[in-house]
Amino acid sequence: MTTILGQNQYGKAENRVVRITRDGDTHHIKDLNVSVALSGDMDDVHYSGSNANVLPTDTTKNTVYAFAKEYGIESAEQFGIHLARWFVNSQEPISRARIRIEEYAWERIQTSDANSKFIGADEVKHSFVRKGQETRVTQITYDGQNWEVISGLKDLIVMNSTNSEFWGYVKDKYTTLQEAYDRILATQVSGRWRFNWTDDEQRMPNWEKSYEATKKHMLEAFAETYSLSLQQTLYQMGSRIINHRSEIDEVRFSLPNKHHFLVDLEPFGLKNDNEVYFAADRMYGLIEATILRDGADARIPVDMTNL
Ligand SMILES: O=c1[nH]c(=O)c2[nH]c(=O)[nH]c2[nH]1
């Protein structure tokens, strides 16, 4: 033999697990990206192809989801310790486990008008916005006479852990989707809104205040809409802005449907009571639409929200 095997490790990388804990109607989220790397007595599989010592990477993935259900996710550290101990202690050939975890933090969407006709004060208990700032964008065009200002944001990630359904859709011979009566609704908002200010002589909007208020109305509409489709939620977000912000005549959104699939834990004798989800990053549904003030022209370019 002229070669020898050096350092080696294996496992399933980037297991996206979302754990919802339901404390009455107050929900808590833990959202992790867990990578498992195992090493030990793995010479044979490399040299001869014998899998006798190999715990499948698929099993390491299942373990992540099963542990999320069985033990919950108190902290990324506690969860990682638990997994590492399990792999090393339960499998003779495995002598080392390295668990790497990224955690995505979420905070509750704050609604100011808790007494509005749309909601009760507790709606916010299942509506979250991912921590970290969105990117604010604007485009100004001037032809010497008229101004056009289109502002917006991208990469604002939001989630409702309940109050979302999707059913009653067309079913053809290729349809396999099961109807959902209580699903997670999550999206990464990209939105643009066009101001009706066109002329120096008109009073200029307060751009800073307008941005904050527009974002607030958008988030509140997301949190407070009992959703039968992302399309319906999108329309509510846009119309809430138009109805509350007289300086804006047109809103366009591009909303990827960030799918969260319930993990089947039955094979491990565990019941998944809407608690453990696989957060897929692709493929995703992409829902896009413009909402206009009655009589206003549609001027925001169709593809602008995808930039
Ligand atoms: O809110 C949704 N809108 C759709 O058009 C759609 N299509 C799909 O498969 N899931 C969903 N969800």
The ligand as an SDF file (V2000), in Angstrom:
LIG
                    3D

 12 13  0  0  0  0  0  0  0  0999 V2000
  -49.7950   30.1000    0.8600 O   0  0  0  0  0  0  0  0  0  0  0  0
  -49.6050   29.2940   -0.0680 C   0  0  0  0  0  0  0  0  0  0  0  0
  -49.9250   29.6500   -1.3420 N   0  0  0  0  0  0  0  0  0  0  0  0
  -49.7440   28.8190   -2.4070 C   0  0  0  0  0  0  0  0  0  0  0  0
  -50.0640   29.1870   -3.5700 O   0  0  0  0  0  0  0  0  0  0  0  0
  -49.2040   27.5510   -2.1490 C   0  0  0  0  0  0  0  0  0  0  0  0
  -48.8770   26.5000   -2.9380 N   0  0  0  0  0  0  0  0  0  0  0  0
  -48.3750   25.5290   -2.1410 C   0  0  0  0  0  0  0  0  0  0  0  0
  -47.9730   24.4110   -2.5480 O   0  0  0  0  0  0  0  0  0  0  0  0
  -48.3630   25.9410   -0.8540 N   0  0  0  0  0  0  0  0  0  0  0  0
  -48.8760   27.1970   -0.8280 C   0  0  0  0  0  0  0  0  0  0  0  0
  -49.0740   28.0730    0.1930 N   0  0  0  0  0  0  0  0  0  0  0  0
  1  2  2  0
  2  3  1  0
  2 12  1  0
  3  4  1  0
  4  5  2  0
  4  6  1  0
  6  7  1  0
  6 11  2  0
  7  8  1  0
  8  9  2  0
  8 10  1  0
 10 11  1  0
 11 12  1  0
M  END
$$$$
